[in-house]
Amino acid sequence: MDGSIAKTGPKVTIARKAEPNYTKGRRTFFKYRDLGVQAATGGKMRAQVMEAITGMTEPTGWHVHQCEAQFVYVLKGWVDLEFEDGTRTRCVAGDAILIPGGMKHNEFGTSDDVEILELSVPGPMETVPVEKPERMA
């Protein structure tokens, strides 16, 4: 044995802000910086920073994410959200929210400078448009 330890699972990855890896994202008013977590975990988790190009130009519309969970941490600015259970909230810098996969929600406003850290488990996260919940009509 050569003293090395065989290890499977996540790999160390470093994503430097000075060397951003921007990827295509869901919304035209955000730019998305991939933090390398999906590749490092073999798709078990995804992490990205969403930065406003402009403030939200229109609500995202009601949708769900096909994942186990989405975690959002507001780094800068604010975002307005509403959920199928009737909750409406403004999350500001320092606030965090965990959105269970499959929960209907809508982002309906942001500051012009919003910046958000978003994680999802597993990494691949599809967004599916849905009808506005009856209780929100």
DRENTORKOL-3810 file (N, C-alpha, C; in nm, 4 decimals):
REM DRENTORKOL-3810
@n.u->0.0843; n.v->-0.1174; n.w->0.0000; ca.u->0.0000; ca.v->0.0000; ca.w->0.0000; c.u->0.0889; c.v->0.1238; c.w->0.0000
@n.u->0.0491; n.v->0.2255; n.w->-0.0773; ca.u->0.1323; ca.v->0.3441; ca.w->-0.0931; c.u->0.0982; c.v->0.4580; c.w->0.0034
@n.u->0.0123; n.v->0.4351; n.w->0.0983; ca.u->-0.0238; ca.v->0.5373; ca.w->0.1967; c.u->-0.1405; c.v->0.6244; c.w->0.1533
@n.u->-0.1860; n.v->0.6116; n.w->0.0302; ca.u->-0.3001; ca.v->0.6915; ca.w->-0.0139; c.u->-0.4294; c.v->0.6236; c.w->0.0306
@n.u->-0.5298; n.v->0.7035; n.w->0.0456; ca.u->-0.6601; ca.v->0.6516; ca.w->0.0859; c.u->-0.7556; c.v->0.6735; c.w->-0.0303
@n.u->-0.8139; n.v->0.5644; n.w->-0.0781; ca.u->-0.9124; ca.v->0.5761; ca.w->-0.1850; c.u->-1.0389; c.v->0.6365; c.w->-0.1254
@n.u->-1.0915; n.v->0.7380; n.w->-0.1903; ca.u->-1.2103; ca.v->0.8043; ca.w->-0.1392; c.u->-1.3060; c.v->0.8328; c.w->-0.2536
@n.u->-1.4298; n.v->0.8016; n.w->-0.2293; ca.u->-1.5319; ca.v->0.8364; ca.w->-0.3268; c.u->-1.6206; c.v->0.9408; c.w->-0.2625
@n.u->-1.6968; n.v->1.0094; n.w->-0.3416; ca.u->-1.7858; ca.v->1.1113; ca.w->-0.2895; c.u->-1.7428; c.v->1.2494; c.w->-0.3343
@n.u->-1.7894; n.v->1.3523; n.w->-0.2642; ca.u->-1.7609; ca.v->1.4894; ca.w->-0.3061; c.u->-1.6115; c.v->1.5186; c.w->-0.3153
@n.u->-1.5790; n.v->1.6101; n.w->-0.4046; ca.u->-1.4415; ca.v->1.6550; ca.w->-0.4227; c.u->-1.4308; c.v->1.7984; c.w->-0.3754
@n.u->-1.3135; n.v->1.8362; n.w->-0.3295; ca.u->-1.2902; ca.v->1.9762; ca.w->-0.2941; c.u->-1.3027; c.v->2.0591; c.w->-0.4207
@n.u->-1.3741; n.v->2.1683; n.w->-0.4108; ca.u->-1.3853; ca.v->2.2606; ca.w->-0.5235; c.u->-1.3826; c.v->2.4029; c.w->-0.4694
@n.u->-1.3212; n.v->2.4905; n.w->-0.5428; ca.u->-1.3130; ca.v->2.6319; ca.w->-0.5042; c.u->-1.3663; c.v->2.7144; c.w->-0.6196
@n.u->-1.4624; n.v->2.7995; n.w->-0.5923; ca.u->-1.5189; ca.v->2.8889; ca.w->-0.6931; c.u->-1.4840; c.v->3.0317; c.w->-0.6512
@n.u->-1.3991; n.v->3.0937; n.w->-0.7265; ca.u->-1.3531; ca.v->3.2287; ca.w->-0.6929; c.u->-1.4409; c.v->3.3349; c.w->-0.7577
@n.u->-1.4803; n.v->3.4318; n.w->-0.6773; ca.u->-1.5631; ca.v->3.5405; ca.w->-0.7288; c.u->-1.4915; c.v->3.6161; c.w->-0.8405
@n.u->-1.3599; n.v->3.6274; n.w->-0.8311; ca.u->-1.2812; ca.v->3.6989; ca.w->-0.9320; c.u->-1.2751; c.v->3.6225; c.w->-1.0650
@n.u->-1.3110; n.v->3.4944; n.w->-1.0632; ca.u->-1.3088; ca.v->3.4113; ca.w->-1.1841; c.u->-1.4440; c.v->3.3417; c.w->-1.1984
@n.u->-1.5517; n.v->3.4187; n.w->-1.2206; ca.u->-1.6857; ca.v->3.3596; ca.w->-1.2210; c.u->-1.7098; c.v->3.2667; c.w->-1.3397
@n.u->-1.7896; n.v->3.1632; n.w->-1.3143; ca.u->-1.8340; ca.v->3.0716; ca.w->-1.4183; c.u->-1.9841; c.v->3.0939; c.w->-1.4349
@n.u->-2.0212; n.v->3.1856; n.w->-1.5244; ca.u->-2.1628; ca.v->3.2151; ca.w->-1.5460; c.u->-2.2253; c.v->3.1101; c.w->-1.6367
@n.u->-2.3475; n.v->3.0700; n.w->-1.6013; ca.u->-2.4199; ca.v->2.9694; ca.w->-1.6786; c.u->-2.5583; c.v->3.0226; c.w->-1.7125
@n.u->-2.6237; n.v->2.9578; n.w->-1.8051; ca.u->-2.7608; ca.v->2.9941; ca.w->-1.8412; c.u->-2.8518; c.v->2.9601; c.w->-1.7244
@n.u->-2.9467; n.v->3.0483; n.w->-1.6979; ca.u->-3.0373; ca.v->3.0249; ca.w->-1.5868; c.u->-3.1829; c.v->3.0363; c.w->-1.6276
@n.u->-3.2702; n.v->3.0314; n.w->-1.5291; ca.u->-3.4146; ca.v->3.0299; ca.w->-1.5523; c.u->-3.4722; c.v->3.1654; c.w->-1.5881
@n.u->-3.4120; n.v->3.2729; n.w->-1.5399; ca.u->-3.4702; ca.v->3.4065; ca.w->-1.5532; c.u->-3.3764; c.v->3.5008; c.w->-1.6287
@n.u->-3.4321; n.v->3.5823; n.w->-1.7184; ca.u->-3.3501; ca.v->3.6727; ca.w->-1.7989; c.u->-3.2978; c.v->3.7922; c.w->-1.7203
@n.u->-3.3603; n.v->3.8230; n.w->-1.6071; ca.u->-3.3177; ca.v->3.9401; ca.w->-1.5291; c.u->-3.2122; c.v->3.9053; c.w->-1.4241
@n.u->-3.1668; n.v->3.7788; n.w->-1.4205; ca.u->-3.0588; ca.v->3.7356; ca.w->-1.3312; c.u->-2.9419; c.v->3.6836; c.w->-1.4139
@n.u->-2.8217; n.v->3.6951; n.w->-1.3584; ca.u->-2.7108; ca.v->3.6172; ca.w->-1.4112; c.u->-2.6778; c.v->3.5144; c.w->-1.3035
@n.u->-2.6355; n.v->3.3983; n.w->-1.3463; ca.u->-2.6176; ca.v->3.2823; ca.w->-1.2592; c.u->-2.4710; c.v->3.2409; c.w->-1.2572
@n.u->-2.4130; n.v->3.2392; n.w->-1.1374; ca.u->-2.2733; ca.v->3.1974; ca.w->-1.1227; c.u->-2.2698; c.v->3.0584; c.w->-1.0603
@n.u->-2.2260; n.v->2.9615; n.w->-1.1391; ca.u->-2.2140; ca.v->2.8228; ca.w->-1.0927; c.u->-2.0963; c.v->2.8142; c.w->-0.9961
@n.u->-2.1177; n.v->2.7538; n.w->-0.8807; ca.u->-2.0133; ca.v->2.7422; ca.w->-0.7791; c.u->-1.9413; c.v->2.6072; c.w->-0.7831
@n.u->-1.9711; n.v->2.5243; n.w->-0.8810; ca.u->-1.8992; ca.v->2.3985; ca.w->-0.9001; c.u->-1.9426; c.v->2.2838; c.w->-0.8111
@n.u->-2.0454; n.v->2.3035; n.w->-0.7315; ca.u->-2.0871; ca.v->2.2025; ca.w->-0.6349; c.u->-2.1536; c.v->2.0824; c.w->-0.7024
@n.u->-2.2319; n.v->2.1067; n.w->-0.8053; ca.u->-2.2997; ca.v->1.9949; ca.w->-0.8725; c.u->-2.1971; c.v->1.8983; c.w->-0.9318
@n.u->-2.0954; n.v->1.9521; n.w->-0.9971; ca.u->-1.9906; ca.v->1.8657; ca.w->-1.0542; c.u->-1.9123; c.v->1.7953; c.w->-0.9435
@n.u->-1.8830; n.v->1.8662; n.w->-0.8350; ca.u->-1.8019; ca.v->1.8101; ca.w->-0.7263; c.u->-1.8749; c.v->1.7021; c.w->-0.6466
@n.u->-2.0096; n.v->1.7057; n.w->-0.6479; ca.u->-2.0876; ca.v->1.6074; ca.w->-0.5712; c.u->-2.1520; c.v->1.5019; c.w->-0.6595
@n.u->-2.1183; n.v->1.5007; n.w->-0.7865; ca.u->-2.1802; ca.v->1.4045; ca.w->-0.8771; c.u->-2.3298; c.v->1.4255; c.w->-0.8901
@n.u->-2.3744; n.v->1.5509; n.w->-0.8775; ca.u->-2.5154; ca.v->1.5843; ca.w->-0.8937; c.u->-2.5995; c.v->1.5747; c.w->-0.7682
@n.u->-2.5391; n.v->1.5438; n.w->-0.6541; ca.u->-2.6167; ca.v->1.5302; ca.w->-0.5299; c.u->-2.6659; c.v->1.6648; c.w->-0.4767
@n.u->-2.5962; n.v->1.7728; n.w->-0.5141; ca.u->-2.6320; ca.v->1.9065; ca.w->-0.4659; c.u->-2.5857; c.v->2.0077; c.w->-0.5699
@n.u->-2.6529; n.v->2.1227; n.w->-0.5751; ca.u->-2.6151; ca.v->2.2309; ca.w->-0.6651; c.u->-2.6084; c.v->2.3598; c.w->-0.5854
@n.u->-2.5146; n.v->2.4466; n.w->-0.6190; ca.u->-2.5042; ca.v->2.5778; ca.w->-0.5540; c.u->-2.4733; c.v->2.6816; c.w->-0.6613
@n.u->-2.5437; n.v->2.7926; n.w->-0.6532; ca.u->-2.5185; ca.v->2.9022; ca.w->-0.7457; c.u->-2.5518; c.v->3.0342; c.w->-0.6780
@n.u->-2.4928; n.v->3.1409; n.w->-0.7316; ca.u->-2.5270; ca.v->3.2750; ca.w->-0.6877; c.u->-2.6034; c.v->3.3403; c.w->-0.8016
@n.u->-2.7199; n.v->3.3935; n.w->-0.7693; ca.u->-2.8016; ca.v->3.4652; ca.w->-0.8663; c.u->-2.7862; c.v->3.6140; c.w->-0.8373
@n.u->-2.7471; n.v->3.6897; n.w->-0.9381; ca.u->-2.7287; ca.v->3.8348; ca.w->-0.9231; c.u->-2.8202; c.v->3.9062; c.w->-1.0207
@n.u->-2.8848; n.v->4.0141; n.w->-0.9748; ca.u->-2.9733; ca.v->4.0903; ca.w->-1.0616; c.u->-2.8944; c.v->4.1580; c.w->-1.1728
@n.u->-2.9457; n.v->4.1463; n.w->-1.2932; ca.u->-2.8976; ca.v->4.2270; ca.w->-1.4050; c.u->-2.9765; c.v->4.3568; c.w->-1.4012
@n.u->-3.1056; n.v->4.3430; n.w->-1.3795; ca.u->-3.1973; ca.v->4.4536; ca.w->-1.3529; c.u->-3.2851; c.v->4.4033; c.w->-1.2395
@n.u->-3.3659; n.v->4.4884; n.w->-1.1837; ca.u->-3.4646; ca.v->4.4382; ca.w->-1.0887; c.u->-3.5602; c.v->4.3460; c.w->-1.1632
@n.u->-3.6383; n.v->4.2730; n.w->-1.0917; ca.u->-3.7336; ca.v->4.1809; ca.w->-1.1541; c.u->-3.8232; c.v->4.2592; c.w->-1.2486
@n.u->-3.8281; n.v->4.2172; n.w->-1.3742; ca.u->-3.9082; ca.v->4.2868; ca.w->-1.4741; c.u->-4.0525; c.v->4.2385; c.w->-1.4769
@n.u->-4.0764; n.v->4.1183; n.w->-1.4252; ca.u->-4.2110; ca.v->4.0632; ca.w->-1.4124; c.u->-4.2057; c.v->3.9469; c.w->-1.3145
@n.u->-4.3175; n.v->3.9170; n.w->-1.2471; ca.u->-4.3174; ca.v->3.8022; ca.w->-1.1565; c.u->-4.2771; c.v->3.6753; c.w->-1.2312
@n.u->-4.2213; n.v->3.5807; n.w->-1.1586; ca.u->-4.1783; ca.v->3.4561; ca.w->-1.2215; c.u->-4.2968; c.v->3.3720; c.w->-1.2655
@n.u->-4.4109; n.v->3.3954; n.w->-1.2033; ca.u->-4.5263; ca.v->3.3094; ca.w->-1.2260; c.u->-4.5196; c.v->3.1919; c.w->-1.1300
@n.u->-4.6343; n.v->3.1365; n.w->-1.1015; ca.u->-4.6404; ca.v->3.0238; ca.w->-1.0095; c.u->-4.5685; c.v->2.9053; c.w->-1.0709
@n.u->-4.4897; n.v->2.8367; n.w->-0.9888; ca.u->-4.4105; ca.v->2.7235; ca.w->-1.0369; c.u->-4.3730; c.v->2.6342; c.w->-0.9197
@n.u->-4.3234; n.v->2.5166; n.w->-0.9526; ca.u->-4.2656; ca.v->2.4246; ca.w->-0.8543; c.u->-4.1285; c.v->2.3833; c.w->-0.9062
@n.u->-4.0453; n.v->2.3374; n.w->-0.8144; ca.u->-3.9160; ca.v->2.2823; ca.w->-0.8525; c.u->-3.9181; c.v->2.1329; c.w->-0.8263
@n.u->-3.8703; n.v->2.0572; n.w->-0.9232; ca.u->-3.8611; ca.v->1.9126; ca.w->-0.9074; c.u->-3.7265; c.v->1.8820; c.w->-0.8425
@n.u->-3.7299; n.v->1.8776; n.w->-0.7102; ca.u->-3.6128; ca.v->1.8486; ca.w->-0.6283; c.u->-3.6647; c.v->1.8102; c.w->-0.4903
@n.u->-3.5744; n.v->1.7716; n.w->-0.4007; ca.u->-3.6156; ca.v->1.7452; ca.w->-0.2624; c.u->-3.6346; c.v->1.8756; c.w->-0.1873
@n.u->-3.5414; n.v->1.9696; n.w->-0.2098; ca.u->-3.5488; ca.v->2.0977; ca.w->-0.1399; c.u->-3.4636; c.v->2.2016; c.w->-0.2112
@n.u->-3.5057; n.v->2.3266; n.w->-0.1970; ca.u->-3.4324; ca.v->2.4422; ca.w->-0.2474; c.u->-3.4065; c.v->2.5331; c.w->-0.1272
@n.u->-3.2819; n.v->2.5738; n.w->-0.1100; ca.u->-3.2441; ca.v->2.6628; ca.w->-0.0006; c.u->-3.1999; c.v->2.7951; c.w->-0.0619
@n.u->-3.2537; n.v->2.9052; n.w->-0.0098; ca.u->-3.2239; ca.v->3.0383; ca.w->-0.0611; c.u->-3.1732; c.v->3.1239; c.w->0.0538
@n.u->-3.0590; n.v->3.1898; n.w->0.0317; ca.u->-3.0030; ca.v->3.2820; ca.w->0.1306; c.u->-2.9794; c.v->3.4147; c.w->0.0597
@n.u->-3.0418; n.v->3.5209; n.w->0.1093; ca.u->-3.0288; ca.v->3.6524; ca.w->0.0460; c.u->-2.8995; c.v->3.7176; c.w->0.0943
@n.u->-2.8103; n.v->3.7415; n.w->-0.0013; ca.u->-2.6806; ca.v->3.8031; ca.w->0.0290; c.u->-2.6889; c.v->3.9558; c.w->0.0284
@n.u->-2.7734; n.v->4.0091; n.w->-0.0602; ca.u->-2.7829; ca.v->4.1539; ca.w->-0.0794; c.u->-2.9220; c.v->4.1864; c.w->-0.1327
@n.u->-2.9760; n.v->4.3003; n.w->-0.0942; ca.u->-3.1062; ca.v->4.3426; ca.w->-0.1445; c.u->-3.2208; c.v->4.2659; c.w->-0.0821
@n.u->-3.3281; n.v->4.2470; n.w->-0.1600; ca.u->-3.4468; ca.v->4.1774; ca.w->-0.1107; c.u->-3.5201; c.v->4.1073; c.w->-0.2250
@n.u->-3.6044; n.v->4.0096; n.w->-0.1866; ca.u->-3.6909; ca.v->3.9376; ca.w->-0.2801; c.u->-3.8263; c.v->3.9151; c.w->-0.2129
@n.u->-3.9345; n.v->3.9367; n.w->-0.2895; ca.u->-4.0702; ca.v->3.9119; ca.w->-0.2413; c.u->-4.1179; c.v->3.7775; c.w->-0.2947
@n.u->-4.1721; n.v->3.6941; n.w->-0.2035; ca.u->-4.2178; ca.v->3.5597; ca.w->-0.2395; c.u->-4.3564; c.v->3.5349; c.w->-0.1830
@n.u->-4.4300; n.v->3.4480; n.w->-0.2511; ca.u->-4.5578; ca.v->3.3996; ca.w->-0.1986; c.u->-4.5643; c.v->3.2496; c.w->-0.2221
@n.u->-4.6358; n.v->3.1812; n.w->-0.1301; ca.u->-4.6406; ca.v->3.0359; ca.w->-0.1299; c.u->-4.7844; c.v->2.9862; c.w->-0.1298
@n.u->-4.8018; n.v->2.8628; n.w->-0.1740; ca.u->-4.9349; ca.v->2.8038; ca.w->-0.1865; c.u->-5.0120; c.v->2.7994; c.w->-0.0550
@n.u->-4.9427; n.v->2.8040; n.w->0.0593; ca.u->-5.0123; ca.v->2.8013; ca.w->0.1881; c.u->-5.0628; c.v->2.9395; c.w->0.2292
@n.u->-5.0445; n.v->3.0406; n.w->0.1417; ca.u->-5.0912; ca.v->3.1759; ca.w->0.1702; c.u->-4.9837; c.v->3.2681; c.w->0.2256
@n.u->-4.8676; n.v->3.2150; n.w->0.2588; ca.u->-4.7572; ca.v->3.2968; ca.w->0.3104; c.u->-4.7073; c.v->3.3917; c.w->0.2024
@n.u->-4.6945; n.v->3.5196; n.w->0.2388; ca.u->-4.6301; ca.v->3.6212; ca.w->0.1535; c.u->-4.5231; c.v->3.6868; c.w->0.2397
@n.u->-4.4030; n.v->3.7005; n.w->0.1852; ca.u->-4.2940; ca.v->3.7531; ca.w->0.2659; c.u->-4.1940; c.v->3.8294; c.w->0.1821
@n.u->-4.1269; n.v->3.9219; n.w->0.2448; ca.u->-4.0102; ca.v->3.9872; ca.w->0.1851; c.u->-3.8883; c.v->3.9361; c.w->0.2612
@n.u->-3.7959; n.v->3.8745; n.w->0.1903; ca.u->-3.6711; ca.v->3.8285; ca.w->0.2496; c.u->-3.5626; c.v->3.9297; c.w->0.2150
@n.u->-3.4899; n.v->3.9751; n.w->0.3167; ca.u->-3.3853; ca.v->4.0755; ca.w->0.2998; c.u->-3.2493; c.v->4.0135; c.w->0.3283
@n.u->-3.1430; n.v->4.0875; n.w->0.2993; ca.u->-3.0069; ca.v->4.0379; ca.w->0.3205; c.u->-2.9935; c.v->3.9756; c.w->0.4587
@n.u->-2.9423; n.v->3.8534; n.w->0.4628; ca.u->-2.9262; ca.v->3.7799; ca.w->0.5879; c.u->-3.0387; c.v->3.6817; c.w->0.6154
@n.u->-3.1503; n.v->3.6915; n.w->0.5411; ca.u->-3.2621; ca.v->3.5983; ca.w->0.5588; c.u->-3.2397; c.v->3.4723; c.w->0.4774
@n.u->-3.2926; n.v->3.3617; n.w->0.5262; ca.u->-3.2822; ca.v->3.2333; ca.w->0.4579; c.u->-3.4191; c.v->3.1678; c.w->0.4542
@n.u->-3.4419; n.v->3.0885; n.w->0.3519; ca.u->-3.5687; ca.v->3.0177; ca.w->0.3410; c.u->-3.5439; c.v->2.8813; c.w->0.2773
@n.u->-3.6093; n.v->2.7803; n.w->0.3295; ca.u->-3.6039; ca.v->2.6461; ca.w->0.2732; c.u->-3.7391; c.v->2.6192; c.w->0.2082
@n.u->-3.7374; n.v->2.5878; n.w->0.0795; ca.u->-3.8601; ca.v->2.5605; ca.w->0.0052; c.u->-3.8627; c.v->2.4112; c.w->-0.0271
@n.u->-3.9583; n.v->2.3382; n.w->0.0280; ca.u->-3.9670; ca.v->2.1954; ca.w->-0.0033; c.u->-3.9915; c.v->2.1753; c.w->-0.1527
@n.u->-3.9317; n.v->2.0721; n.w->-0.2102; ca.u->-3.9559; ca.v->2.0400; ca.w->-0.3505; c.u->-4.1044; c.v->2.0202; c.w->-0.3744
@n.u->-4.1526; n.v->2.0667; n.w->-0.4878; ca.u->-4.2937; ca.v->2.0496; ca.w->-0.5222; c.u->-4.3862; c.v->2.1541; c.w->-0.4627
@n.u->-4.3361; n.v->2.2461; n.w->-0.3801; ca.u->-4.4225; ca.v->2.3488; ca.w->-0.3211; c.u->-4.4436; c.v->2.4617; c.w->-0.4222
@n.u->-4.5700; n.v->2.4957; n.w->-0.4476; ca.u->-4.6018; ca.v->2.6043; ca.w->-0.5401; c.u->-4.5594; c.v->2.7370; c.w->-0.4784
@n.u->-4.4898; n.v->2.8182; n.w->-0.5597; ca.u->-4.4488; ca.v->2.9504; ca.w->-0.5132; c.u->-4.4283; c.v->3.0435; c.w->-0.6312
@n.u->-4.4149; n.v->3.1721; n.w->-0.5999; ca.u->-4.4020; ca.v->3.2766; ca.w->-0.7002; c.u->-4.3137; c.v->3.3864; c.w->-0.6418
@n.u->-4.2124; n.v->3.4285; n.w->-0.7168; ca.u->-4.1374; ca.v->3.5478; ca.w->-0.6789; c.u->-4.2028; c.v->3.6635; c.w->-0.7530
@n.u->-4.2412; n.v->3.7688; n.w->-0.6804; ca.u->-4.3138; ca.v->3.8766; ca.w->-0.7470; c.u->-4.2455; c.v->4.0119; c.w->-0.7383
@n.u->-4.1268; n.v->4.0181; n.w->-0.6789; ca.u->-4.0526; ca.v->4.1434; ca.w->-0.6768; c.u->-3.9132; c.v->4.1243; c.w->-0.6205
@n.u->-3.8192; n.v->4.2069; n.w->-0.6677; ca.u->-3.6836; ca.v->4.2084; ca.w->-0.6129; c.u->-3.6315; c.v->4.3515; c.w->-0.6149
@n.u->-3.5303; n.v->4.3749; n.w->-0.5348; ca.u->-3.4577; ca.v->4.5013; ca.w->-0.5454; c.u->-3.3710; c.v->4.4946; c.w->-0.6714
@n.u->-3.3273; n.v->4.6101; n.w->-0.7188; ca.u->-3.2430; ca.v->4.6148; ca.w->-0.8389; c.u->-3.1053; c.v->4.5546; c.w->-0.8165
@n.u->-3.0668; n.v->4.5374; n.w->-0.6899; ca.u->-2.9327; ca.v->4.4869; ca.w->-0.6589; c.u->-2.9342; c.v->4.3512; c.w->-0.5880
@n.u->-3.0434; n.v->4.2783; n.w->-0.5981; ca.u->-3.0551; ca.v->4.1522; ca.w->-0.5240; c.u->-2.9456; c.v->4.0531; c.w->-0.5654
@n.u->-2.8956; n.v->3.9838; n.w->-0.4655; ca.u->-2.7972; ca.v->3.8775; ca.w->-0.4861; c.u->-2.8352; c.v->3.7648; c.w->-0.3914
@n.u->-2.8471; n.v->3.6430; n.w->-0.4451; ca.u->-2.9002; ca.v->3.5299; ca.w->-0.3702; c.u->-2.8110; c.v->3.4078; c.w->-0.3884
@n.u->-2.7817; n.v->3.3399; n.w->-0.2787; ca.u->-2.7182; ca.v->3.2093; ca.w->-0.2844; c.u->-2.8302; c.v->3.1064; c.w->-0.2866
@n.u->-2.8271; n.v->3.0169; n.w->-0.3846; ca.u->-2.9312; ca.v->2.9153; ca.w->-0.3971; c.u->-2.8667; c.v->2.7772; c.w->-0.4005
@n.u->-2.9187; n.v->2.6870; n.w->-0.3181; ca.u->-2.8751; ca.v->2.5474; ca.w->-0.3160; c.u->-2.9954; c.v->2.4602; c.w->-0.3487
@n.u->-2.9711; n.v->2.3476; n.w->-0.4149; ca.u->-3.0792; ca.v->2.2518; ca.w->-0.4340; c.u->-3.0244; c.v->2.1111; c.w->-0.4160
@n.u->-3.1129; n.v->2.0256; n.w->-0.3649; ca.u->-3.0821; ca.v->1.8842; ca.w->-0.3448; c.u->-3.1937; c.v->1.8055; c.w->-0.4113
@n.u->-3.1648; n.v->1.7157; n.w->-0.5044; ca.u->-3.0343; ca.v->1.6970; ca.w->-0.5659; c.u->-3.0013; c.v->1.8132; c.w->-0.6579
@n.u->-2.8851; n.v->1.8047; n.w->-0.7225; ca.u->-2.8368; ca.v->1.9133; ca.w->-0.8071; c.u->-2.9280; c.v->1.9492; c.w->-0.9219
@n.u->-2.9631; n.v->1.8540; n.w->-1.0060; ca.u->-3.0516; ca.v->1.8893; ca.w->-1.1169; c.u->-3.1876; c.v->1.9323; c.w->-1.0613
@n.u->-3.2305; n.v->2.0524; n.w->-1.0961; ca.u->-3.3571; ca.v->2.1052; ca.w->-1.0428; c.u->-3.4365; c.v->2.1628; c.w->-1.1581
@n.u->-3.5419; n.v->2.0951; n.w->-1.1959; ca.u->-3.6283; ca.v->2.1450; ca.w->-1.3026; c.u->-3.7318; c.v->2.2402; c.w->-1.2442
@n.u->-3.7698; n.v->2.3412; n.w->-1.3213; ca.u->-3.8738; ca.v->2.4358; ca.w->-1.2840; c.u->-3.9935; c.v->2.4107; c.w->-1.3736
@n.u->-4.1102; n.v->2.3892; n.w->-1.3119; ca.u->-4.2312; ca.v->2.3562; ca.w->-1.3861; c.u->-4.3392; c.v->2.4603; c.w->-1.3537
@n.u->-4.3893; n.v->2.5317; n.w->-1.4551; ca.u->-4.4988; ca.v->2.6269; ca.w->-1.4318; c.u->-4.6243; c.v->2.5528; c.w->-1.3848
@n.u->-4.6989; n.v->2.6157; n.w->-1.2929; ca.u->-4.8241; ca.v->2.5584; ca.w->-1.2428; c.u->-4.9295; c.v->2.6694; c.w->-1.2352
@n.u->-5.0541; n.v->2.6283; n.w->-1.2200; ca.u->-5.1635; ca.v->2.7242; ca.w->-1.2030; c.u->-5.1533; c.v->2.7897; c.w->-1.0652
@n.u->-5.2024; n.v->2.9125; n.w->-1.0554; ca.u->-5.2092; ca.v->2.9820; ca.w->-0.9277; c.u->-5.2967; c.v->2.9005; c.w->-0.8329
@n.u->-5.2500; n.v->2.8776; n.w->-0.7076; ca.u->-5.3312; ca.v->2.7998; ca.w->-0.6133; c.u->-5.4681; c.v->2.8633; c.w->-0.5908
@n.u->-5.5703; n.v->2.7816; n.w->-0.5740; ca.u->-5.7077; ca.v->2.8309; ca.w->-0.5559; c.u->-5.7176; c.v->2.9280; c.w->-0.4401
@n.u->-5.6503; n.v->2.9002; n.w->-0.3302; ca.u->-5.6596; ca.v->2.9868; ca.w->-0.2116; c.u->-5.6005; c.v->3.1242; c.w->-0.2371
@n.u->-5.5174; n.v->3.1398; n.w->-0.3448; ca.u->-5.4538; ca.v->3.2673; ca.w->-0.3771; c.u->-5.5360; c.v->3.3458; c.w->-0.4791
@n.u->-5.6394; n.v->3.2851; n.w->-0.5326; ca.u->-5.7200; ca.v->3.3497; ca.w->-0.6394; c.u->-5.7979; c.v->3.4663; c.w->-0.5860
END
